[in-house]
């Protein structure tokens, strides 16, 4: 498969959260799946590479989704008049129990994998369920799409329905280690990630064991943090000796440091918790649509961004109802305006370039050098035909990008590349 080529078009990427790079009618160079940069003319050393002219289309880095739940895909838009804990009990957990049925899991995960492939997402951190075989099948299906994903077998051994709650910590850890050994290094693009669901559903013994597995296998971690006020109060009851929700993870080696950890939401993080995230280099998955749908609140994304805490975006299917990271970026902008107006006028709203940064390079950093066309980054790209969004006047590339953030749909995607391989080509592609 060809992984060295040139794409010609209107190339846009982020250099920093506030610095957008836009190169009209330029050449993005991919060499063995790695970006060599963007040039106004073809450099002599690359003149023999195959060239695909994308015309007036926009060429963007692939989008990154740092937080979503694959088994909840068919639950989108259901129960969103509820708050988090009630929604989990009445809507989410009943759906996840169905994944003990291999036929149900096959159909549901096949639908999810195909939908993710059709989207602008190229990399994602994904939750499965406690069901080992179904989780393995999800990993197989995602690997077939060509997308790069971390997938987690969920761990829960308390405060969950009997048919989702593992018998005890020892059983959960034994099954999790079996799953790790069976999947680590098995797939080209998909890797395991340790996934304690959230602190209320995990005993201290389970958390300690997951910390030991993380150290043994050098795996990243994903979980939830300070999403909802009721959840935060519950954590204080369950872990009274912890200084914060984040500290309760940190005590067991599950909160960053010398390995990647991503925590979703961080809506109600205390100053002490924020300081700890900053020290540990914990990634935040900002999930504005879910936080709104479930009435959790508005995370202080501006504060996190200005402090340099690593952050990307999460669709949080199905707390969020849209699989589009473009929609998530748009909502990140919108809710930041509400936070300034209603909660804290010291925090400026996010700008479109900043939201685009979070959707690409910000979240991409969890995967290493991803989410940009700068030299040395993995060549992930989406080619967008935004012709149906055209205006009577000529728009700048930054204006066209802004319209894409707010108005684009999956049907506008013409091509999608991951690590230099074309994983999606629409019939209308140039």
LINQUI-V853045 format. One record per backbone hydrogen bond with DSSP energy under -0.5 kcal/mol. NH is the residue of the N-H (numbers start at 1). CO is the residue of the C=O. Records with the same first field share a line. If there is no record, write none. Layout:
NH->CO, CO
//
This chain:
5->30
6->50
7->28
8->52
9->26
10->57
11->9, 23
12->59
13->21
15->19
16->19
19->16
20->18
21->13
23->11
24->22
26->9, 23
27->39
28->7, 26
29->27, 37
30->5, 28
31->34
33->3
34->31
35->377
36->29
37->29
39->27
43->41
46->43
47->44
49->46
50->4
52->6
53->51
54->8, 52
57->54
58->384
59->10
60->58, 382
61->12
62->380
63->120
64->359
65->123
66->64, 313
68->125
69->317
70->68, 127
71->127
72->69
73->70
75->72
76->73
77->318
78->75
82->79
84->294
87->83
88->84
89->85
90->86
91->87
92->87
93->88
95->91
96->92
97->93
98->94, 95
99->96
100->97
101->98
102->100
105->101
106->102
107->103
108->104
109->105
110->106
111->107
112->108
113->109
114->110
115->111
116->112
117->113
118->114
119->115, 116
122->63
123->63
124->148
125->65
126->124, 150
127->68
128->152
132->130
135->131
136->132
137->133
138->134
139->135
140->136
141->137
142->138
143->139
144->140
145->141, 142
146->142, 143
147->142
148->122
149->147, 189
150->124
151->191
152->126
154->129, 152
155->195
157->201
158->201
164->161
165->161
166->156, 164
172->168
173->169
174->170
175->171
176->172
177->173
178->174
179->175
180->176
181->177
182->178
183->179
184->180
186->183
187->183, 190
191->149
193->151
194->220
195->153
197->155, 195
201->198
202->199
207->203
208->204
209->205
210->206
211->207
212->208
213->209
214->210
215->211
216->212
217->213
218->214
219->214
221->260
222->194
223->262
224->197
225->264
232->228
233->229
234->230
235->231
236->232
237->233
238->234
239->235
240->237
242->239
248->244
249->245, 246
250->246
251->247
252->249
253->250
254->249
257->280
258->256
262->221
263->283
264->223
265->285
266->225, 264
267->226
268->226
274->270
275->271
276->272
277->273
278->274
279->275
280->276
281->277
282->277
283->261
284->310
285->263
286->284, 312
287->285
291->287
292->288
293->289
294->290
295->292
296->291
297->291
299->297
301->299
304->300
305->301
306->302
307->303
308->305
309->304
312->284
313->358
314->286
316->67
318->320
319->316
320->316
325->323
328->324
329->325
330->326
331->327
332->328
333->329
334->330
335->331
336->332
337->333, 334
338->334
339->335
340->336
341->337
342->338
343->339
344->339
347->344
348->346
355->351
356->352
357->353
358->354
359->355
360->356, 357
362->357
363->358
364->360
365->361
366->363
367->364
368->365
370->368
376->35
377->374
378->369
379->33
380->378
381->417
382->60
383->415
384->58, 382
385->383, 412
386->384
389->386
390->387
400->396
401->397
402->398
403->399
404->400
405->401
406->402
407->403
408->404
412->409
413->410
414->383
415->383
416->424
417->381
418->421
420->379
421->418
423->416, 421
424->416
426->414
429->426
//
